[in-house]
């Protein structure tokens, strides 16, 4: 009995094909990689990693992120549920076009930077893989978290009142999927760069440590500037008698707009009616 063409050398893979077929089968490649995350599966990514495919999917990541930013910016215009969506500092706010463009470009740039860091450190450990193959593997790994992000944003835009019930499940799912994605970088480095498990762990831990330090110091610098009033930014402080305001005409929550303008809004941004 002949073995399946998808199961070869302990790796679940797709057969080699043309550019269009490889592009169409990319979602299936993502599923195969997540279900069969062994180094041999990632090593087979070399057969499908083409710059045409990488360019198309980097563009898709950018468009997806831009769409998510646009939808997130539309959430404050919803009639119900904004107070349920708001969580600590994560409050939906109208986004300027420049912010949307920045977020659109940020996703592919982060992927390119993350791949470059992994590829560089792997070659310091005698790695032998190519950059475009490593980039293909990172795109495969990053696809499910990005899809979860855009699906969550779409869900909140359609049914914002479900945010309270789904907050914990979605948060747990996002944390688990993110951790699993980072763990998948180990077999990716082992398969693509042909590294041992120990060297792959060194590369991944080093990149994660540097990334966390950058995030920490960036947040610390931003918080310091905000507290000192630097950069022309203003800090909205709630008075002691502050309470959430809603438009008496349409029920729209005015919390976000009050924060944006540092003063109570006198005209409802949703229905345009004057507020008492």
C-alpha positions as CSV (number, residue, x, y, z in Angstrom):
1,X,0.0,0.0,0.0
2,X,1.5,3.4,-1.1
3,X,2.0,6.0,1.5
4,X,0.1,9.2,1.3
5,X,1.9,12.0,-0.7
6,X,1.1,14.4,2.2
7,X,2.9,12.3,4.8
8,X,6.6,12.1,4.1
9,X,9.6,11.9,6.5
10,X,7.4,12.3,9.5
11,X,6.1,15.7,8.1
12,X,2.6,16.5,7.0
13,X,3.1,18.5,3.8
14,X,1.6,19.6,0.5
15,X,3.1,18.4,-2.7
16,X,5.2,20.9,-4.7
17,X,3.2,22.9,-7.1
18,X,3.0,26.2,-9.1
19,X,2.8,29.7,-7.8
20,X,-1.0,30.0,-8.1
21,X,-1.5,26.6,-6.5
22,X,0.9,27.4,-3.6
23,X,-0.9,30.7,-3.1
24,X,-4.3,29.0,-3.0
25,X,-3.1,26.2,-0.7
26,X,-1.5,28.6,1.8
27,X,-4.5,28.4,4.3
28,X,-4.2,24.6,4.1
29,X,-0.5,24.9,4.8
30,X,-1.3,26.9,7.9
31,X,-3.7,24.2,9.1
32,X,-1.1,21.5,8.4
33,X,1.6,23.3,10.2
34,X,-0.5,23.9,13.3
35,X,-1.7,20.3,13.4
36,X,1.7,18.7,12.7
37,X,4.3,21.1,14.2
38,X,7.4,19.1,13.7
39,X,10.7,20.4,12.3
40,X,10.3,18.4,9.2
41,X,7.0,20.1,8.4
42,X,8.7,23.5,8.6
43,X,11.7,22.3,6.5
44,X,9.2,21.5,3.7
45,X,8.2,25.2,3.7
46,X,11.1,25.7,1.4
47,X,9.2,24.1,-1.4
48,X,6.4,26.7,-1.2
49,X,8.3,29.8,-0.1
50,X,8.2,32.1,-3.2
51,X,8.6,35.9,-3.1
52,X,5.4,36.3,-5.1
53,X,3.5,34.4,-2.4
54,X,5.3,36.3,0.4
55,X,4.4,39.7,-1.2
56,X,0.8,38.8,-1.6
57,X,0.3,37.5,2.0
58,X,2.2,40.5,3.5
59,X,-0.2,42.7,1.6
60,X,-3.1,40.7,3.0
61,X,-1.7,41.1,6.5
62,X,-1.5,44.9,5.9
63,X,-5.1,45.1,4.6
64,X,-6.4,42.9,7.4
65,X,-4.7,45.1,10.0
66,X,-6.0,48.3,8.3
67,X,-9.5,46.9,8.2
68,X,-9.4,46.0,11.9
69,X,-8.2,49.5,12.7
70,X,-11.0,51.1,10.7
71,X,-13.6,48.8,12.4
72,X,-12.1,49.6,15.9
73,X,-12.3,53.3,15.1
74,X,-16.0,52.8,14.3
75,X,-16.9,51.1,17.6
76,X,-17.4,54.5,19.5
77,X,-20.3,55.3,17.0
78,X,-22.3,52.2,18.2
79,X,-25.4,52.8,20.1
80,X,-25.0,50.1,22.7
81,X,-22.3,48.2,24.4
82,X,-19.3,50.6,24.3
83,X,-19.0,50.4,28.1
84,X,-18.8,46.6,27.8
85,X,-16.1,46.7,25.2
86,X,-14.0,49.2,27.2
87,X,-11.4,47.4,29.3
88,X,-8.8,49.3,31.4
89,X,-6.9,51.5,28.9
90,X,-8.2,49.5,25.9
91,X,-11.1,51.9,24.9
92,X,-12.3,52.2,21.4
93,X,-11.6,55.6,20.0
94,X,-12.0,57.3,16.6
95,X,-8.7,56.8,14.7
96,X,-7.3,59.4,12.5
97,X,-6.3,58.3,8.9
98,X,-2.6,58.6,9.8
99,X,-3.1,56.2,12.7
100,X,-4.9,53.7,10.4
101,X,-2.1,53.9,7.8
102,X,0.5,53.5,10.5
103,X,-1.2,50.4,11.9
104,X,-1.7,49.0,8.4
105,X,2.0,49.2,7.7
106,X,3.0,48.1,11.2
107,X,1.9,44.5,10.8
108,X,4.1,43.5,7.8
109,X,7.0,45.6,9.2
110,X,6.8,43.7,12.6
111,X,6.7,40.4,10.7
112,X,9.7,41.3,8.6
113,X,11.6,42.6,11.7
114,X,10.8,39.5,13.8
115,X,11.9,37.2,10.9
116,X,15.1,39.2,10.4
117,X,16.0,38.9,14.1
118,X,15.4,35.2,14.1
119,X,17.3,34.7,10.9
120,X,20.2,36.8,12.0
121,X,20.5,35.0,15.4
122,X,20.1,31.6,13.7
123,X,23.0,32.3,11.4
124,X,25.2,33.3,14.4
125,X,24.4,29.7,15.6
126,X,25.5,28.2,12.2
127,X,22.0,28.2,10.8
128,X,21.7,27.4,7.1
129,X,18.2,28.4,6.1
130,X,17.3,31.3,3.8
131,X,15.5,34.5,4.9
132,X,12.5,34.0,2.5
133,X,11.9,30.5,3.8
134,X,12.0,31.7,7.4
135,X,9.6,34.5,6.5
136,X,7.2,32.0,5.0
137,X,7.2,30.0,8.2
138,X,6.6,33.2,10.3
139,X,3.7,34.1,8.0
140,X,2.2,30.7,8.5
141,X,2.6,30.9,12.3
142,X,1.2,34.5,12.5
143,X,-1.9,33.8,10.4
144,X,-4.2,32.3,13.1
145,X,-3.5,35.1,15.7
146,X,-4.2,37.8,13.1
147,X,-7.4,36.0,12.0
148,X,-8.5,35.8,15.7
149,X,-7.9,39.6,16.1
150,X,-9.9,40.6,13.0
151,X,-12.7,38.1,13.9
152,X,-12.9,39.5,17.4
153,X,-13.1,43.1,16.1
154,X,-15.8,42.1,13.6
155,X,-17.8,40.4,16.3
156,X,-17.6,43.4,18.6
157,X,-18.8,45.7,15.8
158,X,-21.8,43.4,15.1
159,X,-22.7,42.5,18.6
160,X,-21.0,44.8,21.1
161,X,-23.2,43.8,24.0
162,X,-21.6,40.3,23.8
163,X,-18.3,41.8,24.9
164,X,-18.9,41.2,28.6
165,X,-19.8,37.5,28.2
166,X,-17.0,36.9,25.7
167,X,-14.2,38.9,27.3
168,X,-12.7,36.1,29.4
169,X,-13.0,33.4,26.7
170,X,-11.6,35.6,24.0
171,X,-8.7,36.8,26.2
172,X,-7.9,33.2,27.2
173,X,-8.0,32.1,23.6
174,X,-5.8,35.0,22.5
175,X,-3.2,34.3,25.2
176,X,-3.1,30.6,24.5
177,X,-2.9,31.1,20.7
178,X,-0.1,33.7,21.1
179,X,1.9,31.4,23.4
180,X,1.5,28.5,21.0
181,X,2.6,30.7,18.1
182,X,5.8,31.6,20.0
183,X,6.4,28.0,20.8
184,X,6.0,27.1,17.1
185,X,9.1,29.3,16.4
186,X,11.2,26.5,17.9
187,X,10.4,23.8,15.4
188,X,10.5,26.5,12.7
189,X,14.1,27.4,13.6
190,X,15.0,23.7,13.8
191,X,13.4,22.9,10.5
192,X,14.2,25.9,8.4
193,X,17.7,26.8,9.9
194,X,18.6,23.2,10.7
195,X,19.5,24.1,14.3
196,X,19.5,21.9,17.4
197,X,16.8,22.3,20.0
198,X,19.2,24.1,22.4
199,X,20.4,26.6,19.8
200,X,16.8,27.3,18.6
201,X,15.8,28.0,22.2
202,X,18.7,30.4,22.6
203,X,17.6,32.3,19.5
204,X,14.0,32.5,20.4
205,X,14.6,33.5,24.1
206,X,17.1,36.2,23.0
207,X,14.6,37.7,20.5
208,X,11.7,37.6,23.0
209,X,13.8,39.2,25.7
210,X,14.9,42.0,23.5
211,X,11.3,42.5,22.2
212,X,9.9,42.6,25.8
213,X,12.6,45.1,26.9
214,X,11.8,47.3,24.0
215,X,8.1,47.2,24.8
216,X,8.8,47.9,28.5
217,X,11.0,50.9,27.9
218,X,8.8,52.3,25.2
219,X,5.8,52.1,27.6
220,X,7.8,53.5,30.4
221,X,9.0,56.4,28.3
222,X,5.4,57.1,27.0
223,X,4.0,57.0,30.6
224,X,6.8,59.4,31.8
225,X,6.0,61.8,29.0
226,X,2.3,61.6,29.7
227,X,2.7,62.2,33.4
228,X,5.0,65.2,32.8
229,X,2.8,66.6,30.1
230,X,5.5,66.2,27.5
231,X,5.0,66.1,23.7
232,X,2.0,68.4,23.9
233,X,-0.2,65.6,25.1
234,X,-2.9,66.2,27.7
235,X,-4.0,63.8,30.4
236,X,-7.8,63.6,31.1
237,X,-8.5,63.3,34.8
238,X,-11.9,62.4,36.0
239,X,-13.3,64.6,38.7
240,X,-14.5,63.1,41.9
241,X,-18.1,63.4,41.0
242,X,-17.5,62.1,37.5
243,X,-20.0,59.5,36.2
244,X,-20.6,58.0,32.7
245,X,-22.8,60.1,30.5
246,X,-25.2,58.9,27.8
247,X,-27.1,60.9,25.2
248,X,-30.8,61.2,26.3
249,X,-31.9,61.1,22.7
250,X,-30.1,58.0,21.3
251,X,-28.4,56.5,24.4
252,X,-24.9,56.8,23.0
253,X,-22.1,56.6,25.5
254,X,-20.1,59.9,25.6
255,X,-17.2,58.6,27.7
256,X,-14.7,58.3,24.8
257,X,-15.5,61.8,23.4
258,X,-15.2,63.4,26.8
259,X,-11.8,61.8,27.2
260,X,-10.7,62.9,23.7
261,X,-11.6,66.5,24.2
262,X,-10.8,66.7,28.0
263,X,-14.1,68.4,28.5
264,X,-17.8,67.3,28.5
265,X,-19.2,67.1,25.0
266,X,-22.2,69.4,24.5
267,X,-23.5,67.9,21.2
268,X,-24.0,64.2,20.6
269,X,-21.5,63.0,18.0
270,X,-24.0,60.2,16.9
271,X,-27.3,62.0,16.5
272,X,-26.2,65.6,16.6
273,X,-28.8,66.6,19.3
274,X,-27.7,69.2,22.0
275,X,-27.0,67.8,25.4
276,X,-28.2,69.4,28.6
